[in-house]
């Protein structure tokens, strides 16, 4: 079995942040985690997600983001603007440090 790879993705969109985030979460992306051996929930910035899977690559994560935006756009009502990815980066990561933060206002 291939090693599980962790990839972090951060992005800015022209709108509809929450529906895109929910679509990504349906693809098993997470916006928080509990560090091994601790009880503290670490919240990522609101448009940053992570995923762990065997064989995962930043390119695959970027494709998931594009597919999620397309899924949200396909559900838009007549007259609603398209959601556009303004910028995005995906990177493999092995360790982290940061400030845990608080739950998001929309939760």
C-alpha positions as CSV (number, residue, x, y, z in Angstrom):
1,X,0.0,0.0,0.0
2,X,1.3,3.5,-0.9
3,X,2.1,5.9,1.9
4,X,-0.6,8.4,2.7
5,X,0.3,11.9,1.5
6,X,-1.0,15.1,3.2
7,X,-1.8,18.1,0.9
8,X,-2.8,21.6,2.0
9,X,-4.8,23.8,-0.4
10,X,-5.5,27.5,0.0
11,X,-7.6,29.6,-2.4
12,X,-9.5,32.8,-3.0
13,X,-12.7,32.7,-4.9
14,X,-14.8,35.5,-6.5
15,X,-17.8,34.4,-4.3
16,X,-19.7,31.4,-2.8
17,X,-16.9,30.4,-0.5
18,X,-19.2,28.3,1.7
19,X,-20.8,26.2,-1.0
20,X,-17.4,25.5,-2.5
21,X,-15.9,24.6,0.9
22,X,-18.9,22.2,1.5
23,X,-18.3,20.6,-1.9
24,X,-14.6,20.1,-1.0
25,X,-15.6,18.6,2.4
26,X,-17.9,16.2,0.6
27,X,-14.7,15.0,-1.2
28,X,-13.1,14.3,2.2
29,X,-11.2,17.6,2.7
30,X,-11.0,19.0,6.2
31,X,-10.7,22.5,7.6
32,X,-9.4,21.4,11.0
33,X,-7.6,18.6,12.8
34,X,-6.6,17.5,16.3
35,X,-2.8,17.1,16.6
36,X,-1.8,13.6,17.7
37,X,-1.5,13.5,21.5
38,X,-3.5,16.7,22.1
39,X,-7.1,17.6,22.7
40,X,-7.0,21.0,20.9
41,X,-8.9,21.5,17.6
42,X,-6.7,23.4,15.1
43,X,-8.8,25.4,12.7
44,X,-7.3,26.5,9.3
45,X,-8.0,29.9,7.8
46,X,-11.5,29.9,6.2
47,X,-10.4,29.1,2.6
48,X,-7.7,26.6,3.5
49,X,-8.3,22.8,3.6
50,X,-6.3,19.6,3.8
51,X,-6.6,16.0,2.8
52,X,-4.7,12.8,3.5
53,X,-4.8,9.9,1.0
54,X,-2.5,7.4,-0.6
55,X,-0.9,8.7,-3.8
56,X,-2.4,12.2,-3.4
57,X,-0.7,15.0,-5.3
58,X,-1.0,18.8,-5.3
59,X,-2.2,18.5,-9.0
60,X,-5.0,16.1,-7.9
61,X,-6.0,18.6,-5.1
62,X,-6.1,21.5,-7.6
63,X,-8.3,19.4,-9.9
64,X,-10.7,18.6,-7.0
65,X,-10.9,22.4,-6.3
66,X,-11.7,23.1,-10.0
67,X,-14.3,20.3,-10.0
68,X,-15.9,21.6,-6.8
69,X,-16.2,25.1,-8.3
70,X,-17.7,23.6,-11.4
71,X,-20.2,21.7,-9.3
72,X,-21.3,24.9,-7.5
73,X,-21.5,26.8,-10.8
74,X,-23.6,24.0,-12.3
75,X,-26.2,24.6,-9.5
76,X,-26.4,28.4,-9.9
77,X,-29.7,30.1,-10.6
78,X,-30.3,32.2,-13.7
79,X,-28.5,35.5,-13.4
80,X,-26.1,34.4,-10.7
81,X,-22.5,35.1,-11.4
82,X,-20.0,32.3,-12.1
83,X,-17.6,31.5,-9.2
84,X,-14.0,32.0,-10.4
85,X,-10.9,30.8,-8.7
86,X,-8.8,33.9,-8.3
87,X,-5.7,32.2,-6.9
88,X,-4.9,28.9,-5.4
89,X,-1.9,26.9,-4.2
90,X,-1.6,23.2,-3.1
91,X,1.4,21.9,-1.3
92,X,2.5,18.6,0.3
93,X,3.2,19.0,4.0
94,X,4.8,16.9,6.7
95,X,4.6,19.1,9.8
96,X,3.0,22.4,11.0
97,X,3.0,25.0,13.6
98,X,0.4,27.7,14.3
99,X,-2.4,29.2,16.4
100,X,-5.3,26.9,16.8
101,X,-8.0,29.5,16.4
102,X,-11.7,29.4,17.1
103,X,-14.6,27.7,15.2
104,X,-15.8,29.6,12.2
105,X,-18.6,32.0,12.5
106,X,-20.9,30.0,10.1
107,X,-20.6,26.8,12.2
